[in-house]
């Protein structure tokens, strides 16, 4: 390998936030490999709650969730994968402290003839989104969001629930649900996370 350019591959691995995940099958247990940057993001993510108790994030649980979302996404858009193909798309947004990260998933084809697609490994990349006011205003103009839609998006960015958004805007929860459905239709997404990522991240980068 030519190293004349002094390219530090280890530094790239340390800086990039990615997770390699091979699902569990009948023969072997699941296998997870992650970069230090990805682990740092996951460990700082909002803790899960169960019966009022906080639970430390488990990276394998994130992978299981993202695999299911990836499988669902592939079914929705129609998979054209063959034995040598791969498919990549946006699947989720996670909050790590005060920062938001868009999660891109890629199904990696497996060279093993005996491996089914459900056993193929997955690559998840975590990219930070930037919610500065200039970028938000640009997205609002691009998608022609009205004043009420902009107010709802701002509260979504602050990680408020539907109930909290309704209380903050003095509207009913059903009204907020209606606005969210309209926003999803307008932005061609199917989740709250999709709204956030479309406006803050996918505005400048297409991943599906």
C-alpha positions in Angstrom: 0.0 0.0 0.0 1.3 3.4 -0.9 1.6 5.5 2.2 3.4 8.5 0.6 0.5 10.8 1.4 0.7 9.9 5.1 -3.0 9.2 5.2 -3.9 8.1 8.7 -6.6 5.4 8.2 -6.8 4.8 12.0 -7.6 8.4 12.5 -10.4 8.2 10.0 -11.9 5.1 11.7 -11.7 6.9 15.1 -13.4 10.0 13.8 -16.2 8.4 11.7 -19.3 7.3 13.5 -20.3 3.9 12.1 -21.6 0.5 13.3 -21.1 -2.8 11.5 -23.8 -5.3 12.5 -24.3 -8.9 11.5 -27.7 -10.2 12.6 -28.1 -13.3 14.6 -29.0 -16.5 12.8 -29.4 -20.2 13.7 -25.7 -20.8 13.7 -24.0 -17.8 15.2 -25.0 -15.0 17.5 -25.2 -11.4 16.4 -21.9 -9.5 15.9 -21.4 -5.8 16.4 -18.3 -3.7 15.5 -18.4 0.0 16.1 -16.1 3.0 16.0 -15.2 5.0 19.1 -17.2 8.0 17.8 -20.3 5.9 17.3 -20.1 4.4 20.8 -19.7 7.9 22.2 -22.8 9.1 20.5 -24.8 6.1 21.6 -23.7 6.3 25.2 -24.7 10.0 25.3 -28.1 9.3 23.7 -31.3 9.9 25.7 -31.5 7.0 28.2 -34.4 4.6 27.8 -37.0 4.4 30.5 -38.8 1.4 31.9 -41.2 1.7 34.8 -39.7 5.1 35.8 -36.1 3.8 35.8 -33.4 4.9 33.5 -31.6 2.2 31.5 -28.1 2.7 29.9 -28.2 2.5 26.1 -27.3 -0.9 24.7 -25.8 -0.6 21.2 -27.1 -4.0 20.1 -30.6 -2.9 20.8 -30.1 0.1 18.6 -28.9 -2.2 15.9 -31.9 -4.5 16.2 -34.2 -1.5 16.0 -32.4 -0.1 12.9 -32.4 -3.4 11.1 -36.1 -3.7 11.5 -36.5 -0.1 10.3 -34.2 -0.9 7.4 -36.1 -4.0 6.4 -39.4 -2.1 6.5 -37.9 0.7 4.5 -36.7 -1.7 1.8 -40.1 -3.3 1.6 -41.8 0.1 1.2 -39.5 1.4 -1.6 -39.2 -1.9 -3.3 -35.9 -3.7 -3.0 -33.9 -4.3 -6.1 -31.1 -6.1 -4.4 -29.5 -9.0 -6.0 -26.6 -11.2 -5.0 -24.1 -8.3 -5.6 -26.3 -5.4 -4.8 -26.6 -3.0 -1.9 -29.1 -0.5 -0.8 -28.7 2.6 1.4 -31.3 4.9 3.0 -32.1 7.1 5.9 -33.9 5.3 8.7 -33.8 7.2 12.0 -32.7 10.2 14.0 -31.3 10.0 17.5 -30.6 12.7 20.0 -27.2 12.6 21.8 -27.2 15.3 24.5 -28.3 18.4 22.6 -27.1 17.1 19.2 -29.2 15.3 16.6 -27.8 12.6 14.4 -29.3 11.1 11.2 -28.9 7.4 10.9 -28.2 5.9 7.4 -28.4 2.2 7.0 -26.9 0.1 4.2 -27.6 -3.6 3.7 -24.3 -5.2 2.6 -24.6 -8.2 0.3 -23.0 -11.4 1.6 -20.7 -13.4 -0.7 -21.8 -16.6 1.0 -24.2 -18.6 -1.2 -26.0 -20.0 1.8 -26.7 -16.7 3.5 -30.2 -15.3 3.2 -30.8 -11.6 2.9 -32.1 -11.6 6.5 -28.6 -12.7 7.5 -26.7 -10.1 5.5 -24.6 -7.6 7.5 -25.7 -4.0 7.9 -23.7 -0.8 8.1 -25.1 2.1 10.1 -23.6 5.6 9.7 -24.4 8.4 12.2 -24.2 11.9 10.7 -24.7 15.0 12.8 -27.5 17.3 11.7 -27.2 21.1 12.2 -30.2 23.0 13.5 -28.9 26.5 13.2 -31.6 29.1 12.4 -30.2 30.0 9.0 -30.5 26.4 7.8 -33.9 25.9 9.4 -35.2 29.1 7.7 -33.8 27.9 4.4 -35.6 24.6 4.7 -38.9 26.3 5.7 -38.8 28.4 2.5 -37.8 25.4 0.4 -40.8 23.3 1.6 -43.2 26.2 1.8 -44.1 25.6 5.4 -46.7 27.9 6.9 -46.4 29.6 10.2 -48.2 26.9 12.2 -46.1 24.1 10.6 -42.9 26.0 11.4 -44.0 26.3 15.0 -44.6 22.6 15.2 -41.3 21.8 13.6 -39.4 24.0 16.1 -41.0 22.1 19.0 -40.1 18.8 17.3 -36.5 19.9 17.2 -36.7 20.5 21.0 -37.8 16.8 21.3 -41.3 17.6 22.6 -44.0 15.0 22.6 -47.3 15.5 20.7 -49.0 16.3 24.0 -46.4 18.9 24.9 -46.6 20.5 21.4 -50.4 20.6 21.8 -50.1 22.3 25.2 -47.5 24.7 24.0 -49.6 25.8 21.0 -53.0 25.6 22.9 -54.3 23.0 20.4 -55.7 19.5 20.8 -53.5 16.4 20.3 -55.7 15.3 17.4 -55.0 18.6 15.7 -51.2 18.2 16.2 -51.5 14.6 14.8 -53.3 16.1 11.8 -50.5 18.6 11.2 -47.8 16.0 11.5 -49.6 13.8 8.9 -49.7 16.8 6.6 -46.0 17.5 7.2 -45.1 13.9 6.5 -47.1 13.9 3.3 -45.6 17.3 2.2 -42.0 16.1 2.9 -42.6 12.5 1.6 -41.6 10.8 4.9 -43.4 8.5 7.3 -42.3 9.5 10.8 -41.4 12.4 13.2 -37.7 11.5 12.7 -38.2 11.7 9.0 -39.5 15.3 9.3 -36.5 16.4 11.3 -34.0 14.7 9.0 -35.6 15.9 5.8 -35.5 19.5 7.0 -32.1 19.5 8.7 -30.0 16.9 6.9 -31.5 15.5 3.7 -31.9 19.1 2.5 -28.3 18.9 1.3 -27.7 15.1 1.0 -29.9 12.5 -0.6 -29.5 9.0 0.8 -32.5 7.2 -0.7 
